[in-house]
Amino acid sequence: MAIVGGGNTAVDVARALIRLGKSPTVLYRRSREEMPAFEEEVAEACEEGVEFKFLVNPVRVQDEGQTRRLQCLRMRLAEKDESGRRKPVPVPDSQFLIEADDVIVAAGEEIEASFLPRGVRKRDGIVLTHTGGRTAADGVFAGGDLASRERTVAHAIGSGKKAALAIDAYLRKEDPEKVLQSLLVGDGPSVSILPHFHPGERIRNPHVVTLEEMNLDYFEKAKRVEEIKYLLPERTKGFFEVTSSLTERTALEEAGRCFNCGTCNECETCYTFCPDASILKGIKLSHQVDYDFCKGCGICFVECPRRAISLREEEK
């Protein structure tokens, strides 16, 4: 079975064929380093018996009864293209044939843009968008694979979240770009949706706390829960998960390793160490500082395990 392509779909198809007792060969026009498929899945496919032929570009299928022949060209890599990968170009006089029982095309597809309204611009196979998925056409938004080359579920979900905020701002007659800029987490690109729909409910510091800023003396070391990968003979017999999922117990253990960086969880360390009794416990959502008593010594700032406290000079 010949599979044309080098993305996650091509690898998924090849691994499915292994489980059906077939002998798949993936034909990809670039090298392994340029494959868009996840490296871990490519490595697992190799372990399971999938054959990969790199720098091979099928150009024509010849049907001869039950057997198909693929006319292919050898390729070489030239300079980088718009995707950031080296562009494959044919090697002169390098035609050769590959015999296969069947051929499955798992190559990338072009978006269908004919239904889009006038004014929506497209370049290099994707719709051009501004912040939040706004297109050049008024009131039209785009996201996911339509407007990006990321091609992952996580990125599609993120673009949908930003588009929802941008559309909400547009319908409120607000500037979507300014709204999204005010919701950035740190330097971005992630946004927090809570302050948009519940303004003033919880004051949020835009700074993202790093591991180096935290007081790790308050945390015990806990090992990461290791995934268990099923043995090769077992995992190729069916379509169950290759890597074991977490049990309820191990999932809770893994979640318990979270430091809650930058978030006050009312551990009361600041309350315990404050020499001026200026920490007010349990006010609204977290502890607060009584500035009439605070001398600005910074002990609470230093001792806070999660760096949930900021220390800056008072404006004059």
C-alpha positions as CSV (number, residue, x, y, z in Angstrom):
1,M,0.0,0.0,0.0
2,A,1.5,3.3,-1.1
3,I,0.6,6.4,0.9
4,V,1.4,9.8,-0.5
5,G,2.1,12.5,2.0
6,G,4.2,13.4,5.1
7,G,1.8,14.8,7.6
8,N,0.0,13.3,10.6
9,T,-2.8,11.9,8.4
10,A,-0.3,10.0,6.3
11,V,1.3,8.5,9.4
12,D,-2.1,7.7,10.9
13,V,-3.2,5.9,7.7
14,A,0.1,3.9,7.6
15,R,-0.3,2.8,11.2
16,A,-3.9,1.8,10.7
17,L,-2.9,-0.3,7.7
18,I,-0.3,-2.1,9.8
19,R,-3.1,-3.1,12.2
20,L,-5.0,-4.4,9.2
21,G,-2.2,-6.7,8.2
22,K,-1.0,-4.6,5.3
23,S,2.5,-3.4,4.3
24,P,2.4,0.4,3.9
25,T,5.0,2.6,2.4
26,V,4.9,6.3,2.9
27,L,6.2,8.4,0.0
28,Y,7.3,11.9,0.9
29,R,8.9,14.5,-1.4
30,R,11.0,16.1,1.3
31,S,13.4,14.6,3.9
32,R,12.4,13.3,7.4
33,E,13.6,16.6,9.0
34,E,11.0,18.5,7.0
35,M,8.1,16.2,7.7
36,P,5.2,18.1,9.4
37,A,4.1,14.9,11.2
38,F,4.9,14.6,14.9
39,E,8.4,13.1,15.3
40,E,7.2,10.8,18.1
41,E,4.5,9.3,15.9
42,V,6.9,8.9,13.0
43,A,9.3,7.0,15.3
44,E,6.5,4.8,16.5
45,A,5.4,4.1,12.9
46,C,9.0,3.0,12.1
47,E,9.0,0.7,15.1
48,E,5.7,-0.9,13.9
49,G,7.1,-1.6,10.4
50,V,6.0,1.3,8.3
51,E,8.5,2.0,5.5
52,F,9.3,5.5,4.5
53,K,10.8,6.6,1.2
54,F,12.0,10.2,1.3
55,L,12.7,12.7,-1.5
56,V,10.2,10.8,-3.7
57,N,7.4,12.6,-5.5
58,P,4.7,10.5,-7.2
59,V,3.5,12.2,-10.4
60,R,1.3,9.7,-12.1
61,V,-0.6,6.4,-11.3
62,Q,-0.6,3.7,-14.0
63,D,-3.4,1.1,-13.6
64,E,-2.6,-2.4,-14.7
65,G,-5.3,-4.8,-13.5
66,Q,-5.0,-5.5,-9.8
67,T,-1.6,-3.7,-9.6
68,R,-0.9,0.0,-9.8
69,R,2.4,1.5,-10.7
70,L,3.4,4.9,-9.4
71,Q,5.6,7.0,-11.7
72,C,7.9,8.9,-9.3
73,L,10.6,11.4,-9.4
74,R,13.7,11.7,-7.2
75,M,13.8,15.1,-5.4
76,R,16.5,17.3,-3.9
77,L,16.1,20.1,-1.4
78,A,16.7,23.7,-2.4
79,E,16.2,27.0,-0.6
80,K,13.4,27.5,2.0
81,D,9.9,28.3,0.8
82,E,7.1,30.3,2.5
83,S,6.5,27.5,5.0
84,G,10.1,27.7,6.3
85,R,11.0,24.3,5.0
86,R,13.5,23.6,2.2
87,K,11.7,23.5,-1.2
88,P,11.8,20.1,-3.0
89,V,12.8,20.3,-6.7
90,P,13.0,17.4,-9.2
91,V,16.3,15.7,-10.0
92,P,16.6,15.6,-13.9
93,D,16.1,12.2,-15.5
94,S,15.3,10.5,-12.2
95,Q,12.0,8.8,-13.1
96,F,11.3,5.4,-11.6
97,L,8.3,3.1,-10.9
98,I,6.9,1.7,-7.6
99,E,4.4,-1.1,-7.7
100,A,1.5,-1.1,-5.2
101,D,-1.8,-2.8,-4.7
102,D,-3.4,0.5,-3.9
103,V,-2.6,4.2,-3.5
104,I,-3.9,6.5,-0.7
105,V,-3.3,10.2,-1.1
106,A,-2.9,11.9,2.3
107,A,-1.3,15.1,1.0
108,G,-2.3,18.6,2.0
109,E,-5.5,20.1,0.5
110,E,-6.3,23.6,-0.6
111,I,-9.0,25.5,1.1
112,E,-12.3,26.1,-0.6
113,A,-12.6,29.8,-0.9
114,S,-15.2,30.3,-3.7
115,F,-18.0,30.8,-1.2
116,L,-16.3,33.6,0.7
117,P,-17.7,37.1,0.2
118,R,-16.0,39.7,-1.9
119,G,-13.2,41.5,-0.1
120,V,-11.7,38.5,1.7
121,R,-8.1,38.2,0.6
122,K,-6.2,34.9,0.2
123,R,-2.4,34.3,-0.2
124,D,-0.4,31.1,-0.4
125,G,-3.4,28.9,0.2
126,I,-4.7,30.7,3.4
127,V,-7.1,33.5,4.1
128,L,-5.3,36.7,5.3
129,T,-6.5,37.9,8.7
130,H,-5.9,40.6,11.3
131,T,-5.9,40.2,15.1
132,G,-8.7,38.0,16.2
133,G,-9.3,36.6,12.7
134,R,-10.7,39.7,11.1
135,T,-10.6,39.6,7.4
136,A,-10.5,42.5,5.0
137,A,-14.3,42.1,4.5
138,D,-16.3,44.0,7.2
139,G,-17.9,41.6,9.7
140,V,-16.2,38.4,8.3
141,F,-13.8,36.5,10.6
142,A,-11.7,33.4,9.8
143,G,-9.6,31.0,11.8
144,G,-8.2,27.5,12.2
145,D,-6.8,25.8,9.1
146,L,-8.5,28.4,6.9
147,A,-6.3,31.2,8.2
148,S,-3.1,29.5,9.4
149,R,-0.5,26.9,8.6
150,E,-0.3,25.7,12.2
151,R,-2.8,22.9,11.4
152,T,-3.2,21.6,15.0
153,V,-6.3,21.2,17.1
154,A,-4.9,23.3,19.9
155,H,-4.2,26.2,17.6
156,A,-7.7,25.9,16.0
157,I,-9.3,26.1,19.5
158,G,-7.1,29.1,20.4
159,S,-8.1,30.9,17.2
160,G,-11.7,30.2,17.9
161,K,-11.4,31.7,21.3
162,K,-9.8,34.9,20.0
163,A,-12.4,35.1,17.2
164,A,-15.2,34.8,19.7
165,L,-13.7,37.8,21.7
166,A,-13.1,39.8,18.5
167,I,-16.6,39.1,17.2
168,D,-18.1,40.1,20.6
169,A,-16.1,43.4,20.5
170,Y,-17.2,44.0,16.9
171,L,-20.8,43.6,17.8
172,R,-20.4,46.0,20.7
173,K,-18.9,48.6,18.3
174,E,-15.5,48.2,20.1
175,D,-12.1,47.9,18.5
176,P,-11.3,44.1,18.5
177,E,-7.6,44.7,18.3
178,K,-7.6,46.9,21.4
179,V,-9.8,44.4,23.3
180,L,-7.6,41.5,22.5
181,Q,-4.5,43.5,23.4
182,S,-5.9,44.2,26.9
183,L,-6.5,40.5,27.4
184,L,-3.1,39.2,26.6
185,V,-1.5,36.9,29.1
186,G,2.1,38.2,29.5
187,D,3.5,39.0,26.1
188,G,1.0,36.7,24.4
189,P,-0.2,35.2,22.2
190,S,-2.6,33.6,24.8
191,V,-5.5,35.6,26.1
192,S,-7.7,35.4,29.2
193,I,-11.4,35.5,28.5
194,L,-12.5,36.1,32.1
195,P,-11.8,39.9,32.5
196,H,-13.6,40.6,29.2
197,F,-16.9,39.2,30.4
198,H,-16.4,39.9,34.1
199,P,-14.5,43.2,34.2
200,G,-13.2,44.3,37.6
201,E,-14.1,40.9,39.3
202,R,-10.5,39.9,39.8
203,I,-7.5,42.2,39.3
204,R,-5.0,40.4,37.0
205,N,-1.3,41.2,36.8
206,P,-0.2,40.8,33.1
207,H,3.2,39.6,34.2
208,V,3.7,35.8,33.8
209,V,5.6,34.3,36.7
210,T,8.6,32.2,35.8
211,L,10.0,29.2,37.7
212,E,13.1,31.3,38.7
213,E,10.9,33.8,40.5
214,M,9.2,31.4,42.7
215,N,10.3,30.4,46.3
216,L,10.8,26.7,45.8
217,D,11.7,26.1,49.4
218,Y,8.0,25.6,50.1
219,F,7.5,22.8,47.6
220,E,8.4,19.1,47.9
221,K,9.8,17.4,44.8
222,A,7.3,15.1,43.1
223,K,8.2,12.9,40.1
224,R,6.2,13.2,36.9
225,V,3.9,10.3,36.3
226,E,5.5,8.3,33.5
227,E,3.5,7.1,30.6
228,I,3.5,3.4,29.9
229,K,3.9,2.4,26.2
230,Y,2.5,-1.0,25.2
231,L,4.9,-3.5,23.8
232,L,5.2,-3.6,20.0
233,P,3.5,-7.0,19.4
234,E,0.5,-5.9,21.5
235,R,-0.1,-2.5,20.2
236,T,-0.2,-3.6,16.5
237,K,-3.0,-6.1,17.1
238,G,-5.7,-3.6,17.5
239,F,-6.8,0.0,17.6
240,F,-6.5,0.7,21.3
241,E,-4.3,3.4,22.7
242,V,-0.5,3.0,22.1
243,T,0.3,4.8,25.3
244,S,-1.6,4.1,28.5
245,S,-3.9,6.9,29.8
246,L,-3.8,8.1,33.4
247,T,-5.9,6.5,36.1
248,E,-8.0,8.7,38.4
249,R,-5.3,8.3,41.1
250,T,-2.4,9.2,38.8
251,A,-4.3,12.0,37.2
252,L,-4.9,13.6,40.6
253,E,-1.2,13.1,41.5
254,E,-0.1,14.8,38.3
255,A,-2.5,17.7,38.8
256,G,-1.2,18.0,42.4
257,R,2.3,18.8,41.0
258,C,0.9,22.2,39.7
259,F,2.7,25.1,41.4
260,N,-0.2,27.6,40.7
261,C,2.4,30.1,39.6
262,G,1.4,33.7,40.4
263,T,-1.9,32.7,42.0
264,C,-2.7,33.3,45.7
265,N,-4.1,30.1,47.2
266,E,-4.3,31.6,50.7
267,C,-1.4,29.6,52.1
268,E,-1.1,32.4,54.7
269,T,2.7,32.6,54.5
270,C,2.4,36.4,54.1
271,Y,0.1,36.6,57.1
272,T,2.5,34.5,59.2
273,F,5.7,36.5,58.3
274,C,4.3,40.0,58.2
275,P,5.9,42.0,61.2
276,D,3.3,44.8,61.0
277,A,0.1,42.6,60.9
278,S,-0.9,44.4,57.7
279,I,-2.3,41.3,55.9
280,L,-6.1,41.1,55.8
281,K,-7.2,37.5,55.5
282,G,-9.8,36.3,53.1
283,I,-11.0,39.6,51.7
284,K,-13.0,39.0,48.5
285,L,-11.0,36.3,46.6
286,S,-7.7,36.4,48.3
287,H,-5.7,38.1,51.1
288,Q,-5.0,41.9,50.8
289,V,-2.6,44.4,52.3
290,D,-3.7,47.1,54.7
291,Y,-1.5,50.0,53.4
292,D,-2.1,52.0,56.5
293,F,0.1,49.5,58.5
294,C,2.4,48.2,55.7
295,K,6.0,49.6,56.0
296,G,7.0,48.1,52.6
297,C,9.7,45.8,54.1
298,G,9.1,43.2,51.3
299,I,9.2,40.1,53.6
300,C,5.8,38.9,52.2
301,F,7.1,39.4,48.6
302,V,10.2,37.3,49.3
303,E,8.5,34.6,51.2
304,C,5.5,34.1,48.9
305,P,5.8,30.7,47.4
306,R,4.0,31.5,44.2
307,R,5.1,35.1,43.6
308,A,1.5,36.2,43.8
309,I,2.7,39.4,45.4
310,S,4.2,42.3,43.4
311,L,6.5,44.8,45.0
312,R,6.9,48.2,43.5
313,E,7.6,51.8,44.7
314,E,4.6,53.8,45.6
315,E,3.8,56.6,43.1
316,K,4.4,60.1,44.5
